[in-house]
Amino acid sequence: AKGMRQHIRTSEPGRLVDTMIVGALIEARSCERFAALAPHVDEELGRYYRYLLKSESRHFEDYLKLAEQYAQGPIAERVDFFKAVEQELIESPDDEFRFHSGTPERAINS
């Protein structure tokens, strides 16, 4: 999230539009994590993760709709830009192991 936020424009309406797009992508990744984890935990926790997945997916869609409304036009170019930024962050080494980051640097250099 921090890496994507560095690319948010500083003037309006771009700042708010970009912030909502970044929020949407963060929510989308949460959906993926909950979907991946749900089958591998106990039944009660799995049910909770599936509930969260539905909630997060609505947030993802809402953020994009709001971004498009505020931009008063298509946002596909900015969404693609942030997807590319996100992909680079996911695929690049990270000096710390974090749940939301790329490949740990130490794993690559070991």
GIWO-V564994 format. One record per residue. N is the residue number from 1. RES is the residue in three letters. PHI is phi as a letter, one per 20 degrees, with the letter a starting at -180 (999 if undefined). PSI is psi in radians with two decimals (NA if undefined). OMEGA is omega in degrees with one decimal (NA if undefined). Layout:
n	res	phi	psi	omega
N	RES	PHI	PSI	OMEGA
N	RES	PHI	PSI	OMEGA
//
This chain:
n	res	phi	psi	omega
1	ALA	999	-0.75	-179.2
2	LYS	f	-0.72	179.7
3	GLY	f	-0.66	178.4
4	MET	f	-0.66	-178.5
5	ARG	f	-0.43	178.5
6	GLN	f	-0.32	-177.5
7	HIS	d	0.08	178.4
8	ILE	f	2.32	178.7
9	ARG	f	2.74	-173.9
10	THR	e	-0.22	-179.8
11	SER	d	2.68	-179.8
12	GLU	e	2.61	5.3
13	PRO	e	-0.06	-176.2
14	GLY	g	-0.67	-178.0
15	ARG	f	-0.87	-178.6
16	LEU	f	-0.72	178.7
17	VAL	g	-0.86	-179.7
18	ASP	f	-0.70	179.6
19	THR	f	-0.72	178.9
20	MET	f	-0.63	177.6
21	ILE	f	-0.78	177.9
22	VAL	f	-0.76	176.8
23	GLY	g	-0.71	179.0
24	ALA	f	-0.76	-179.8
25	LEU	f	-0.66	177.0
26	ILE	f	-0.76	178.3
27	GLU	f	-0.68	178.9
28	ALA	f	-0.73	178.9
29	ARG	f	-0.61	176.1
30	SER	f	-0.73	177.0
31	CYS	g	-0.81	-178.8
32	GLU	f	-0.75	-179.6
33	ARG	f	-0.79	179.8
34	PHE	f	-0.71	179.1
35	ALA	f	-0.67	-179.3
36	ALA	f	-0.61	-176.3
37	LEU	e	-0.59	-172.3
38	ALA	g	-0.75	-178.0
39	PRO	f	-0.17	-172.4
40	HIS	d	0.19	178.5
41	VAL	c	3.06	-179.5
42	ASP	f	2.88	-172.2
43	GLU	g	-0.78	-177.9
44	GLU	f	-0.81	179.1
45	LEU	f	-0.65	177.0
46	GLY	f	-0.74	176.4
47	ARG	f	-0.75	179.0
48	TYR	f	-0.77	178.3
49	TYR	f	-0.70	177.7
50	ARG	f	-0.64	174.9
51	TYR	f	-0.81	179.0
52	LEU	f	-0.66	179.0
53	LEU	g	-0.78	179.1
54	LYS	f	-0.73	179.9
55	SER	f	-0.83	-179.3
56	GLU	f	-0.63	-179.0
57	SER	f	-0.61	175.9
58	ARG	f	-0.69	178.7
59	HIS	f	-0.77	179.0
60	PHE	g	-0.87	-179.1
61	GLU	f	-0.72	-179.8
62	ASP	f	-0.77	179.1
63	TYR	g	-0.77	-179.0
64	LEU	f	-0.70	177.5
65	LYS	f	-0.77	178.9
66	LEU	f	-0.70	178.6
67	ALA	f	-0.75	-179.6
68	GLU	f	-0.69	177.4
69	GLN	f	-0.81	-177.7
70	TYR	f	-0.63	179.2
71	ALA	f	-0.32	-176.9
72	GLN	l	0.72	178.6
73	GLY	r	-3.08	-177.3
74	PRO	f	2.51	178.9
75	ILE	d	0.12	-174.2
76	ALA	g	-0.67	-178.9
77	GLU	f	-0.73	179.1
78	ARG	f	-0.65	176.9
79	VAL	f	-0.80	177.9
80	ASP	f	-0.71	178.4
81	PHE	g	-0.87	-178.2
82	PHE	f	-0.51	173.4
83	LYS	f	-0.70	178.9
84	ALA	f	-0.73	176.6
85	VAL	f	-0.82	-179.6
86	GLU	f	-0.77	179.5
87	GLN	g	-0.77	178.8
88	GLU	f	-0.75	179.6
89	LEU	f	-0.71	-179.5
90	ILE	f	-0.69	-174.9
91	GLU	e	-0.24	-177.6
92	SER	e	2.63	179.0
93	PRO	f	2.64	177.7
94	ASP	c	2.47	-177.9
95	ASP	f	-0.14	176.1
96	GLU	c	2.59	173.8
97	PHE	e	2.05	178.8
98	ARG	c	2.70	-178.5
99	PHE	f	-0.52	-173.2
100	HIS	d	0.37	-174.0
101	SER	d	-3.09	-178.8
102	GLY	f	-2.89	-179.7
103	THR	f	2.25	179.1
104	PRO	f	2.30	-179.6
105	GLU	g	-0.76	-177.6
106	ARG	f	-0.58	179.8
107	ALA	f	-0.59	-178.9
108	ILE	f	-0.66	-175.0
109	ASN	e	0.03	-178.5
110	SER	e	NA	NA
//
